[in-house]
Amino acid sequence: MFSNKSILITGGTGSFGKKYTKTILERYNPKRLIIYSRDELKQFEMQQTFNAPCMRYFIGDVRDAERLKQAMQDVDFVIHAAAQKQVPAAEYNPMECIKTNVHGAENVIQAAIANDVEKVIALSTDKAANPINLYGATKLASDKLFVAANNMVGKGRTRFAVVRYGNVVGSRGSVVPFFKRLLSEGVEELPITHADMTRFWISLQQGVDFVLTNFKRMHGGEIFVPKIPSVRIMDLAEAYAPGVATKIIGIRPGEKLHEIMCPADDSHLTLEFGDHYVLRPTIKFHNGDNDYMLNGLGERGEEVGLGYEYHSGNNTHFLTVDEIREFDKLAEL
């Protein structure tokens, strides 16, 4: 599907972008693989590892609509991974977060339509479901924009979908590198926000593979949610620091006890497939109804019960302490 095609990823120098680039180059033979981001130093560093003839590095910000339109010329597939993601920073700098996560999403949509891009997938987060912080609220707005964009294409071929998943093991700013840094500094106790806290758990490679597969599944307008395991924060501490004391510091502002990916309020829109869920769009598209029960790979879904909610606390699959350690190894941390 991706061989001899042109692919662009916004925010491509981030954790996801690097793993996505590595995966595409190993499995396919793309015509062009374009890294679009605003930090020239990160691009320079990435070029030292990924310098295949198909690679292109574009300096640009998703806030810059004209630069995006230029970068997307003759592009077939777009992955929108650029975002301001740090919850405290978003609370302190709300307009900057909105400019990148909301207005930037609008610019990606307009550029994709203007260039007749075939398919676009935007990365979301569990924090966009029933958001309680600004970051989550901006990503919910972004999700709504990308779903509604399918109504803006007219007779064009461009289709948009969203992928929503939980905490990526080892990504920048996440808890695992934080714990490991504290342990390397010789701390005698690990800070824990709440003893009952749970989180969804996914590796970078799993996230990349899920996105790649959903390019084949999508009709346009879906929010794809993978079925992934949960972890308990106390098990996580035991996995990385067995026997080390913990200190409860309290839930931080904008943080939840459990993360939600399929809210109960959307249960009437939620379909369950073998290894994932799909949230159907709340609006009806002008170009006819898509049969979201049957995806592009021929997989068939079923409606969930009214009031069903998929969150990290009610998950049927929790990793044990030993499984967390093994997951860590498989995630290549």
C-alpha positions in Angstrom: 0.0 0.0 0.0 2.9 2.4 0.8 5.4 1.4 -1.8 6.0 3.9 -4.5 3.8 6.4 -2.6 4.6 9.8 -1.0 4.0 10.0 2.7 4.2 13.0 5.0 4.3 13.0 8.8 3.8 16.2 10.8 5.9 16.3 14.0 8.0 13.6 12.4 11.1 14.0 14.6 9.2 12.9 17.7 9.1 9.4 19.2 6.3 8.2 17.0 7.8 9.7 13.8 11.1 8.0 14.2 9.6 4.6 14.8 7.1 5.1 11.9 10.0 6.1 9.6 12.0 3.1 10.7 9.1 0.8 10.1 8.1 2.2 6.7 11.7 2.0 5.4 12.1 -1.6 6.6 8.7 -2.8 5.1 8.1 -0.7 2.1 9.7 1.2 -0.7 8.2 4.7 -0.6 8.7 7.3 -3.3 9.1 10.0 -0.7 8.9 10.0 3.1 8.6 13.6 4.2 9.4 14.7 7.8 7.6 18.0 8.5 8.6 19.7 11.8 9.9 23.0 13.1 13.1 22.1 15.0 16.1 22.0 12.6 18.4 20.5 15.2 16.1 17.5 15.7 15.9 17.1 11.9 19.7 17.3 11.6 20.0 14.6 14.3 17.3 12.4 12.6 19.1 12.7 9.3 22.2 11.0 10.8 20.1 7.8 11.1 17.4 8.1 8.4 19.1 9.3 5.2 17.6 7.0 2.5 17.2 8.6 -0.9 13.4 8.8 -0.4 13.7 10.9 2.8 12.8 14.6 2.7 13.1 17.0 5.6 10.8 20.1 5.6 11.2 22.8 8.2 7.8 24.1 9.0 5.1 24.6 11.6 1.6 23.2 11.4 0.5 26.7 12.3 1.8 27.8 8.9 -1.0 27.0 6.4 0.9 28.0 3.3 4.0 26.0 4.2 1.8 22.9 4.8 0.2 23.3 1.4 3.6 23.5 -0.2 4.9 20.4 1.7 1.9 18.3 0.8 2.2 18.7 -3.0 1.8 15.2 -4.7 1.5 13.5 -1.2 -0.7 10.4 -1.0 -0.8 9.7 2.8 -0.5 12.0 5.8 0.0 11.2 9.5 -0.7 14.1 11.7 1.4 13.6 14.8 2.4 17.2 15.6 1.0 18.4 18.9 1.7 20.3 22.1 1.3 17.4 24.6 2.5 18.5 28.0 -0.5 19.0 30.3 1.0 21.6 32.7 2.5 23.6 29.8 -0.9 23.6 28.1 -2.6 24.9 31.2 -0.1 27.7 31.6 0.1 28.5 27.9 -3.5 27.8 26.6 -3.4 29.9 23.5 -0.2 28.4 22.3 -1.7 24.9 22.8 -4.8 25.9 20.9 -2.8 27.4 18.0 -0.9 24.2 17.5 -3.5 21.5 18.3 -6.7 23.1 17.0 -5.7 25.7 14.4 -2.8 23.4 13.3 -5.3 20.6 12.7 -7.5 22.9 10.6 -4.4 23.8 8.5 -3.5 20.1 8.0 -7.1 19.5 6.7 -7.1 22.4 4.3 -3.7 21.5 2.9 -4.7 17.9 2.4 -7.9 18.8 0.6 -6.1 21.4 -1.5 -3.5 18.8 -2.6 -6.1 16.0 -3.1 -4.2 13.8 -0.6 -5.7 10.3 -0.6 -5.9 9.5 3.2 -5.1 11.3 6.4 -4.9 9.8 9.9 -4.6 12.1 12.9 -3.1 10.9 16.2 -5.3 11.5 19.2 -5.0 10.6 22.9 -7.1 9.0 25.7 -7.1 12.4 27.3 -9.5 13.6 24.5 -12.2 11.4 25.9 -14.2 13.3 28.5 -11.3 15.8 28.8 -10.6 17.5 32.1 -7.5 19.5 31.0 -6.8 21.9 28.1 -4.6 19.5 26.2 -7.4 16.9 26.2 -9.9 19.5 25.2 -7.8 20.7 22.2 -7.3 17.1 21.1 -11.1 16.5 21.3 -11.6 19.6 19.1 -9.0 18.3 16.7 -10.7 14.9 16.6 -14.0 16.6 15.7 -12.3 18.6 13.0 -10.8 15.6 11.3 -14.1 13.7 11.4 -16.1 16.6 10.0 -13.4 17.2 7.3 -14.9 14.2 5.4 -17.9 16.5 4.7 -15.6 19.3 3.3 -14.0 17.3 0.5 -16.9 17.7 -2.0 -16.0 15.5 -5.0 -12.4 15.1 -3.9 -10.9 11.7 -2.8 -9.4 12.8 0.5 -10.6 10.9 3.5 -9.8 11.5 7.2 -9.7 9.3 10.3 -8.4 9.4 13.8 -6.4 7.0 15.9 -6.8 7.3 19.7 -4.6 5.3 22.1 -3.1 5.5 25.6 0.3 6.0 27.1 3.2 5.1 24.9 5.9 3.3 26.8 9.1 5.3 26.9 7.9 8.3 24.9 9.4 11.6 25.9 7.8 13.0 29.1 6.2 9.7 30.1 6.5 8.0 33.5 8.9 5.2 32.5 11.9 7.5 31.6 11.0 9.6 34.6 11.2 6.6 37.0 14.4 5.4 35.4 16.0 8.8 35.7 15.1 9.0 39.4 16.5 5.5 40.0 19.7 6.4 38.2 20.0 9.3 40.6 19.7 7.0 43.6 16.4 8.1 45.0 15.2 6.2 48.0 11.5 6.5 47.2 9.4 6.9 44.0 6.7 9.6 43.8 3.2 8.0 43.2 0.2 10.2 42.5 -2.4 7.7 43.7 -2.1 4.1 44.7 -5.2 3.1 42.7 -4.2 4.9 39.5 -4.3 2.9 36.2 -3.2 3.6 32.6 -3.4 2.0 29.2 -0.1 0.7 28.0 1.1 0.5 24.4 4.6 0.3 22.7 5.7 2.7 20.0 5.8 -0.2 17.5 2.2 -1.3 18.4 1.1 2.3 17.9 2.8 2.5 14.5 1.4 -0.9 13.3 -2.1 0.2 14.4 -1.9 3.4 12.4 -0.5 1.5 9.3 -3.3 -1.1 9.5 -6.0 1.6 9.9 -5.0 3.2 6.6 -6.3 0.0 5.0 -9.4 -0.3 7.3 -10.7 3.3 7.1 -13.7 4.5 5.2 -13.3 8.0 6.6 -14.8 9.5 9.8 -13.8 6.8 12.2 -12.0 7.1 15.5 -10.0 3.9 15.9 -9.2 2.7 19.4 -6.9 -0.4 20.0 -7.6 -3.0 22.6 -4.5 -2.8 24.8 -3.6 -3.8 28.3 -3.7 -1.6 31.4 -1.1 -1.2 34.2 -1.5 -0.3 37.8 0.8 2.4 38.9 2.0 0.4 42.0 2.8 -2.6 39.8 4.7 -0.2 37.5 6.8 1.0 40.4 7.5 -2.6 41.6 8.5 -3.6 38.1 11.1 -1.0 37.7 12.2 -0.6 41.3 11.5 -3.8 43.3 11.6 -3.1 47.0 12.0 0.6 46.6 9.7 2.7 48.8 7.0 4.8 47.3 5.5 8.2 48.4 2.0 9.2 47.6 2.0 12.8 46.3 -1.6 13.2 45.2 -3.2 13.5 41.7 -1.9 16.4 39.8 -4.1 19.1 38.3 -5.7 17.9 35.0 -4.9 14.2 35.8 -7.4 11.3 36.0 -7.4 8.3 38.2 -8.3 6.1 35.1 -8.0 7.1 31.5 -11.0 6.6 29.1 -10.8 5.8 25.4 -14.5 4.9 24.6 -16.8 7.0 26.8 -20.2 5.7 28.0 -21.8 8.8 26.3 -20.5 7.5 23.0 -21.6 3.9 23.5 -24.4 4.2 20.9 -21.6 5.0 18.4 -19.1 2.4 19.4 -18.4 -0.8 17.5 -16.3 -3.7 18.8 -14.0 -5.6 16.5 -11.5 -8.4 17.3 -8.6 -6.2 18.4 -10.0 -2.7 18.4 -13.0 -0.4 18.7 -14.4 2.1 16.3 -16.3 5.2 17.3 -18.6 6.1 14.4 -19.1 9.8 13.5 -21.8 11.7 15.2 -22.7 13.5 12.0 -24.1 12.2 8.7 -21.8 12.7 5.6 -23.2 14.3 2.5 -21.7 11.6 0.2 -23.7 8.7 1.6 -23.6 6.4 4.5 -20.5 4.3 5.1 -20.9 0.7 6.4 -18.7 1.1 9.5 -19.7 -2.4 10.6 -17.6 -3.7 7.8 -14.1 -2.1 7.4 -11.8 -2.0 4.4 -10.1 -5.3 5.5 -13.4 -7.2 5.6 -13.5 -7.3 9.4 -17.0 -7.0 10.9 -17.8 -5.3 14.1 -20.7 -5.5 16.6 -22.4 -2.8 18.6 -21.5 -2.6 22.3 -24.2 -2.3 24.9 -25.7 1.0 25.8 -23.6 2.6 28.5 -20.5 0.6 27.8 -17.3 2.4 28.7 -13.7 1.3 27.9 -11.3 2.7 30.4 -8.1 1.6 32.0 -9.7 0.7 35.3 -12.3 -1.7 33.9 -10.0 -3.3 31.4 -10.1 -7.1 31.2 -6.4 -7.3 30.6 -3.9 -6.0 33.2 -0.2 -6.6 32.9 1.5 -8.3 35.9 4.7 -7.0 37.3 6.7 -9.7 35.3 4.7 -8.9 32.2 5.5 -5.1 32.6 9.2 -6.0 32.7 8.9 -8.2 29.6 6.9 -5.5 27.9 9.7 -3.1 28.6 12.2 -5.3 26.8 9.9 -5.8 23.8 9.4 -2.1 23.6 13.2 -1.7 23.1 13.7 0.7 25.9 
